[in-house]
């Protein structure tokens, strides 16, 4: 049995990048950018007004100003601003020749076509050409996960064909004769297959492609067939259930028969001890525990970082330090343990948690904390690391 840190190192040392492809910038949300992006224009592309107001000369502010033109955004100014003249200008419109200041509307009063400045502005209220970005300036870094604000930058600099890392295809298999699909009402001794769909959601949230293979019967033959199919068609395979020590827990043996070289099959962690990982050539395979909290946690700790690494990004979970709101104890400390928590008034409190089958505990939690091997108690006020999930 190895530590979770050792398991993480083993998984990530096998990672490689899947290659790149180009997609339209409108389809790039959630993908990982595979090259730096540079601007092909200056931003702003011209001197423009930062306010609705009047473009004029600073030296004329004490005098009545004649309005000679109205300049909406998108219109090229037609007149030069001369002595004691101004133009009524809108935010984003080009500054007319001769003007060196924009006086915002609320600092003026207007009588017919004449403007009187009531208060001298503290700023010029002009956004100058190129003050934000010069031609050739790097505006986005390779390796970011593309969000909506990045798509706005793509549009602004004309980067419409986006080079991104390819998405891994992840095959998902649930195992167990006790499972039925969610649309079916379980009979006595049956349960709905929540793990498979939980994993589909987790895979999609990472930006990868989830391919649901289905429920494998509790036979080596059906499990082998589904594993073999998943390995042929995907870059990674995730199984849940069948990895513990029961009579029907034969997944590790089936994986070996399917050509998977097992690197580990137990981790000193709770929940998630019976987690298996191996490689079939360049294909990755995880055997995750059947309890939903266990599979969720091990996906977050091991699978998620690998998926991001395959897509060209080093994943680091958001981790914040906060004080514990109450004293917290556990009985056994032979494994690193993870617990769901909530945050209230800047303090951390454990949620009502009944163990690795209690998936509802995660739905109301704000994150998880861990206790390392040998640690049985967290004192009230002690700083703990909260991992966002």
For each residue, the residues with C-beta under 8 A, 3 or more apart:
1: 266 267 268 273
2: 6 7 10 264 266 267 268
3: 6 7 267 268 269 336 373
4: 7 8 267 268 269 301 336
5: 8 9
6: 2 3 9 10 264
7: 2 3 4 10 11 264 267 269 275 277 302
8: 4 5 11 12 301 302 305
9: 5 6 12 13
10: 2 6 7 13 14 263 264 277
11: 7 8 14 15 277 284 302 305 306
12: 8 9 15 305 306 309
13: 9 10
14: 10 11 263 279 284
15: 11 12 306 309 310
16: 282 310
17: 165 309 310 311 312
18: 165 166 167 168 235 310 311
19: 165 166
20: 34 163 164 165 166
21: 163 164 166
22: 161 162 163 164
23: 27 28 31 161 162 164
24: 27 28 160 161 162
25: 28 151 154 155 159 160 161 162
26: 151
27: 23 24
28: 23 24 25 31 33 146 150 151 154 162 164
29: 146 147 148 151
30: 145 146 207
31: 23 28 145 146 162 164 165 167 207 311
32: 143 144 145 146 164 165 207 308 311 312 313
33: 28 37 140 141 142 143 144 145 146 150 162 163 164
34: 20 142 163 164 165 312
35: 142 163
36: 138 140 141 142
37: 33 138 139 140 153 154 157 159
38: 136 137 138 139 157
39: 42 43 133 134 135 136 137 139 156 157
40: 135 157 158
41: 45 133 135 157 158
42: 39 45 129 130 133 134 135
43: 39 130 132 133 156 157
44: 47 48 127 128 129 130 131 132
45: 41 42 129
46: 94 95 129
47: 44 94 95 126 127 128 129
48: 44 92 93 94 95 126 127
49: 52 53 55 71 89 90 91 92 93 94 95 102 125 126 127
50: 91 102 123 125 126 127
51: 91 102 104 105 125
52: 49 89 90 91 104 105
53: 49 89 102 103 104 105 107 108 125
54: 65 67 86 87 88 89 102 103 105 108 115
55: 49 71 81 86 87 89 95 96 99 101 102
56: 60 61 65 81 85 86 87 99 101 102 103 115
57: 60 81 83 85 98 99 100 101
58: 61 100 101
59:
60: 56 57 63 65 83 84 85 86
61: 56 58 101 103 117 120
62: 117
63: 60 84
64: 84 114 115 116
65: 54 56 60 84 85 86 114 115 116 117
66: 84 85 86 113 114 115
67: 54 70 85 86 87 88 110 113 114 115
68: 79 81 85 86 87
69: 77 78 79 87 88 96
70: 67 87 88 89
71: 49 55 75 77 87 88 89 90 93 94 96
72: 75 90 93
73: 90 91 92 93
74: 92 93
75: 71 72 93 94
76: 94
77: 69 71 87 93 94 95 96 97
78: 69
79: 68 69 87 96
80: 96 97 98
81: 55 56 57 68 85 86 87 96 97 98 99
82: 85 98
83: 57 60
84: 60 63 64 65 66
85: 56 57 60 65 66 67 68 81 82 98
86: 54 55 56 60 65 66 67 68 81 99 103 115
87: 54 55 56 67 68 69 70 71 77 79 81 96 99
88: 54 67 69 70 71
89: 49 52 53 54 55 70 71 93 95 96 102
90: 49 52 71 72 73 93
91: 49 50 51 52 73
92: 48 49 73 74
93: 48 49 71 72 73 74 75 77 89 90
94: 46 47 48 49 71 75 76 77
95: 46 47 48 49 55 77 89 99 102 126
96: 55 69 71 77 79 80 81 87 89 99
97: 77 80 81
98: 57 80 81 82 85
99: 55 56 57 81 86 87 95 96 102
100: 57 58 124 126
101: 55 56 57 58 61 121 124 125 126
102: 49 50 51 53 54 55 56 89 95 99 121 124 125 126
103: 53 54 56 61 86 107 108 115 117 121 125
104: 51 52 53 107 108 121 125
105: 51 52 53 54 108
106:
107: 53 103 104 117 118 119 120 121
108: 53 54 103 104 105 115 116 117 118
109: 115 116 118
110: 67 114 115 116
111: 114 116
112:
113: 66 67
114: 64 65 66 67 110 111
115: 54 56 64 65 66 67 86 103 108 109 110
116: 64 65 108 109 110 111
117: 61 62 65 103 107 108 120
118: 107 108 109
119: 107
120: 61 107 117
121: 101 102 103 104 107 124 125
122:
123: 50
124: 100 101 102 121
125: 49 50 51 53 101 102 103 104 121
126: 47 48 49 50 95 100 101 102
127: 44 47 48 49 50 131 132
128: 44 47 131
129: 42 44 45 46 47
130: 42 43 44 133 134 135
131: 44 127 128
132: 43 44 127
133: 39 41 42 43 130 137 139 157
134: 39 42 130 137
135: 39 40 41 42 130
136: 38 39
137: 38 39 133 134
138: 36 37 38 141
139: 37 38 39 133 153 157
140: 33 36 37 144 150 153 154
141: 33 36 138 144
142: 33 34 35 36 312
143: 32 33 312 313 314
144: 32 33 140 141 150 313
145: 30 31 32 33 207 313
146: 28 29 30 31 32 33 150 151 162 164
147: 29 150 151
148: 29 151 152
149: 152 153
150: 28 33 140 144 146 147 153 154
151: 25 26 28 29 146 147 148 154 155
152: 148 149 155 156
153: 37 139 140 149 150 156 157 159
154: 25 28 37 140 150 151 157 159 160 162
155: 25 151 152 158 160
156: 39 43 152 153
157: 37 38 39 40 41 43 133 139 153 154
158: 40 41 155
159: 25 37 153 154 162
160: 24 25 154 155
161: 22 23 24 25
162: 22 23 24 25 28 31 33 146 154 159
163: 20 21 22 33 34 35
164: 20 21 22 23 28 31 32 33 34 146
165: 17 18 19 20 31 32 34 310 311 312 313
166: 18 19 20 21 311
167: 18 31 207 208 209 311
168: 18 208 209 234 235 236 307 310 311
169: 208 209 211 233 234 235 236
170: 203 208 209 210 211 234 235 236 237 238 307
171: 211 213 229 230 231 233 234 236 237 238
172: 196 199 200 203 210 211 212 213 230 237 238
173: 196 213 214 215 216 223 226 227 230 237 238 239 240
174: 179 193 195 196 214 215 216 239 240 241
175: 179 215 216 218 223 239 240 241 242 251 290
176: 179 215 216 218 241 242 248 290
177: 217 218
178: 189 190 191
179: 174 175 176 190 191 192 193 215 241
180: 184 185 186 190 191 192 193 215
181: 184 192 193 215
182: 192 193 194 197
183:
184: 180 181 192
185: 180
186: 180 190 191 192
187: 190
188:
189: 178
190: 178 179 180 186 187
191: 178 179 180 186 194
192: 179 180 181 182 184 186
193: 174 179 180 181 182 196 197 215
194: 182 191 197 198 292 359
195: 174 198 199 240 241 288 290 292 295
196: 172 173 174 193 199 200 212 215 240
197: 182 193 194 200 201
198: 194 195 201 202 292 295 296 359
199: 172 195 196 202 203 210 238 240 288 295 299
200: 172 196 197 203 204 210 212
201: 197 198 204 205
202: 198 199 205 206 296 299 300 303 304
203: 170 172 199 200 206 208 209 210 238 307
204: 200 201 207 208 210
205: 201 202
206: 202 203 304 307 308 311
207: 30 31 32 145 167 204 307 311
208: 167 168 169 170 203 204 307 310 311
209: 167 168 169 170 203
210: 170 172 199 200 203 204
211: 169 170 171 172 230 233 234
212: 172 196 200
213: 171 172 173 216 226 229 230
214: 173 174 226
215: 173 174 175 176 179 180 181 193 196
216: 173 174 175 176 213 222 223 226 227 239 242
217: 177 222 223
218: 175 176 177 223 242 248
219: 222 223
220: 223 224 250 253 254 257
221: 224 225
222: 216 217 219 225 226
223: 173 175 216 217 218 219 220 226 227 242 250 251 254
224: 220 221 227 228 254 257 258
225: 221 222 228 229
226: 173 213 214 216 222 223 229 230
227: 173 216 223 224 230 231 237 239 254 255 258 260 285
228: 224 225 231 232 258
229: 171 213 225 226 232 233
230: 171 172 173 211 213 226 227 233 234 237
231: 171 227 228 234 237 258 259 260 280 283 285
232: 228 229
233: 169 171 211 229 230
234: 168 169 170 171 211 230 231 237 283
235: 18 168 169 170 282 283 284 310
236: 168 169 170 171 283 284 285 286 303 306 307 310
237: 170 171 172 173 227 230 231 234 283 284 285 286
238: 170 171 172 173 199 203 286 288 299 303
239: 173 174 175 216 227 242 243 251 285 286 287 288
240: 173 174 175 195 196 199 288 289 290 295
241: 174 175 176 179 195 251 289 290
242: 175 176 216 218 223 239 248 249 250 251 287 290
243: 239 249 251 252 265 274 275 276 287 288 289 290
244: 249 274 289 290
245: 249 274
246: 249
247:
248: 176 218 242
249: 242 243 244 245 246 274
250: 220 223 242 253 254
251: 175 223 239 241 242 243 254 255 276 287
252: 243 255 256 262 265 276 287
253: 220 250 256 257
254: 220 223 224 227 250 251 257 258
255: 227 251 252 258 260 262 276 278 285 287
256: 252 253 259 260 261 262 278
257: 220 224 253 254
258: 224 227 228 231 254 255 280
259: 231 256 280 281
260: 227 231 255 256 278 279 280 285
261: 256 278 279 280
262: 252 255 256 265 276 277 278
263: 10 14 277 278 279
264: 2 6 7 10 267 275 276 277
265: 243 252 262 274 275 276 277 287
266: 1 2 273 274 275
267: 1 2 3 4 7 264 272 273 275 298
268: 1 2 3 4 273 334 335 336 373
269: 3 4 7 272 273 275 298 301 335 336 337 338
270: 273 335 336 337 338 356
271: 289 291 293 294 297 338 355 356
272: 267 269 275 288 289 294 295 297 298 301 356
273: 1 266 267 268 269 270 289 335
274: 243 244 245 249 265 266 287 289
275: 7 243 264 265 266 267 269 272 286 287 288 289 294 298 302
276: 243 251 252 255 262 264 265 285 286 287
277: 7 10 11 262 263 264 265 284 285 286 287 302
278: 255 256 260 261 262 263 285
279: 14 260 261 263 282 283 284 285
280: 231 258 259 260 261 283 285
281: 259
282: 16 235 279
283: 231 234 235 236 237 279 280
284: 11 14 235 236 237 277 279 306
285: 227 231 236 237 239 255 260 276 277 278 279 280
286: 236 237 238 239 275 276 277 298 302 303
287: 239 242 243 251 252 255 265 274 275 276 277
288: 195 199 238 239 240 243 272 275 294 295 298 299 303
289: 240 241 243 244 271 272 273 274 275 294 295 298 356
290: 175 176 195 240 241 242 243 244 294 295
291: 271 294 295 355 356 357
292: 194 195 198 295 296 356 357 359
293: 271 296 297 340 355 356 357 358 359 361 362
294: 271 272 275 288 289 290 291 297 298 356
295: 195 198 199 240 272 288 289 290 291 292 298 299
296: 198 202 292 293 299 300 359 362 389
297: 271 272 293 294 300 301 338 368
298: 267 269 272 275 286 288 289 294 295 301 302 303
299: 199 202 238 288 295 296 302 303 304
300: 202 296 297 303 304 317 387 389
301: 4 8 269 272 297 298 304 305
302: 7 8 11 275 277 286 298 299 305 306
303: 202 236 238 286 288 298 299 300 306 307
304: 202 206 299 300 301 307 308 315
305: 8 11 12 301 302 308 309 314 315
306: 11 12 15 236 284 302 303 309 310
307: 168 170 203 206 207 208 236 303 304 310 311 315
308: 32 206 304 305 311 313 314 315
309: 12 15 17 305 306 312 313 314 315
310: 15 16 17 18 165 168 208 235 236 306 307
311: 17 18 31 32 165 166 167 168 206 207 208 307 308
312: 17 32 34 142 143 165 309
313: 32 143 144 145 165 308 309
314: 143 305 308 309
315: 304 305 307 308 309
316: 319
317: 300 387 388 389
318: 387 388
319: 316 385 386 387 388
320: 385 386 388
321: 383 384 385 386
322: 343 346 347 348 383 384 386
323: 346 347 348 381 382 383 384
324: 327 328 347 348 349 378 379 380 381 382 383 384
325: 344 345 347 348 349 380
326: 349 350 380
327: 324 377 378 379 380
328: 324 339 350 377 378
329: 376 377 378
330: 333 337 371 376 377
331: 376
332: 335
333: 330 337 371 373 374 375 376
334: 268 373
335: 268 269 270 273 332 373
336: 3 4 268 269 270 370 371 372 373
337: 269 270 330 333 370 371
338: 269 270 271 297 368 369 370
339: 328 350 353 368 369 370 371
340: 293 350 351 353 361 362 365 367 368
341: 348 349 350 351 365 366 367 368 369 386
342: 348 349 351 364 365 366
343: 322 346 347 348 349 366 367 386
344: 325 347 349
345: 325
346: 322 323 343
347: 322 323 324 325 343 344
348: 322 323 324 325 341 342 343 369 384 386
349: 324 325 326 341 342 343 344
350: 326 328 339 340 341 353 369
351: 340 341 342 361 364 365
352: 361
353: 339 340 350 358 361
354: 357 358 361
355: 271 291 293 358
356: 270 271 272 289 291 292 293 294
357: 291 292 293 354
358: 293 353 354 355 361
359: 194 198 292 293 296 362 363
360: 363 364
361: 293 340 351 352 353 354 358 364 365
362: 293 296 340 359 365 389
363: 359 360
364: 342 351 360 361
365: 340 341 342 351 361 362 368 389
366: 341 342 343 386 388
367: 340 341 343 386 387 388 389
368: 297 338 339 340 341 365 386 387 389
369: 338 339 341 348 350 378 384 385 386 387
370: 336 337 338 339 385 387
371: 330 333 336 337 339 375 376 378
372: 336 375
373: 3 268 333 334 335 336
374: 333
375: 333 371 372 378
376: 329 330 331 333 371
377: 327 328 329 330
378: 324 327 328 329 369 371 375 382 384
379: 324 327 382
380: 324 325 326 327
381: 323 324
382: 323 324 378 379
383: 321 322 323 324
384: 321 322 323 324 348 369 378
385: 319 320 321 369 370
386: 319 320 321 322 341 343 348 366 367 368 369
387: 300 317 318 319 367 368 369 370
388: 317 318 319 320 366 367
389: 296 300 317 362 365 367 368
